[in-house]
Amino acid sequence: MSVLVQYVIVRGDLLKTMNWPVGAVIAQACHACTAVTHLFYNDNYTQAYLANLDVMHKIVLEIPDETSLNNLSLILTNENIHHKLWIEQPENIPTCLVTKPYPKDKVQSYFKKYKLLKL
């Protein structure tokens, strides 16, 4: 089995055009990571991922905007790739998406076109 990984996909426009503070954007990713871990806590991959906290592997990528994020969520849902689309409240703004842990070779094809998030 390949390494277990979580993909964290963050909207780049929050930083670049909407001028969100970096800390606020990082908080969105933290919320989504916590939520997806809770939602899929009993999943075998999640349990294996949590079994050795010192070797957790996350890949943080940038997606251009809300439409792209929503489209990716729809694709993942249709492909039965479990994830959490984080929607910030009370603004009701989709900000990021995080997959539950998966073997990297099972899910990386969905994320190859995105680049690492750069602040």
Secondary structure as the mmCIF struct_conf table of DSSP 4:
data_model
#
loop_
_struct_conf.conf_type_id
_struct_conf.id
_struct_conf.beg_label_comp_id
_struct_conf.beg_label_asym_id
_struct_conf.beg_label_seq_id
_struct_conf.end_label_comp_id
_struct_conf.end_label_asym_id
_struct_conf.end_label_seq_id
HELX_LH_PP_P HELX_LH_PP_P1 SER A 2 VAL A 3
STRN STRN1 LEU A 4 ARG A 11
TURN_TY1_P TURN_TY1_P1 GLY A 12 GLY A 12
HELX_RH_AL_P HELX_RH_AL_P1 ASP A 13 LYS A 16
TURN_TY1_P TURN_TY1_P2 THR A 17 THR A 17
BEND BEND1 MET A 18 MET A 18
HELX_RH_AL_P HELX_RH_AL_P2 VAL A 22 LEU A 39
TURN_TY1_P TURN_TY1_P3 PHE A 40 ASN A 42
BEND BEND2 ASP A 43 ASP A 43
HELX_RH_AL_P HELX_RH_AL_P3 ASN A 44 LEU A 50
TURN_TY1_P TURN_TY1_P4 ALA A 51 ALA A 51
HELX_RH_3T_P HELX_RH_3T_P1 LEU A 53 VAL A 55
STRN STRN2 LYS A 58 ILE A 63
BEND BEND3 ASP A 65 ASP A 65
HELX_RH_AL_P HELX_RH_AL_P4 GLU A 66 ASN A 78
TURN_TY1_P TURN_TY1_P5 GLU A 79 ASN A 80
STRN STRN3 HIS A 83 GLU A 88
TURN_TY1_P TURN_TY1_P6 GLN A 89 ASN A 92
STRN STRN4 ILE A 93 THR A 99
HELX_LH_PP_P HELX_LH_PP_P2 LYS A 100 PRO A 101
STRN STRN5 TYR A 102 PRO A 103
HELX_RH_AL_P HELX_RH_AL_P5 LYS A 104 VAL A 107
HELX_RH_3T_P HELX_RH_3T_P2 GLN A 108 TYR A 110
TURN_TY1_P TURN_TY1_P7 PHE A 111 LYS A 113
HELX_LH_PP_P HELX_LH_PP_P3 TYR A 114 TYR A 114
STRN STRN6 LYS A 115 LEU A 116
HELX_LH_PP_P HELX_LH_PP_P4 LEU A 117 LEU A 117
#
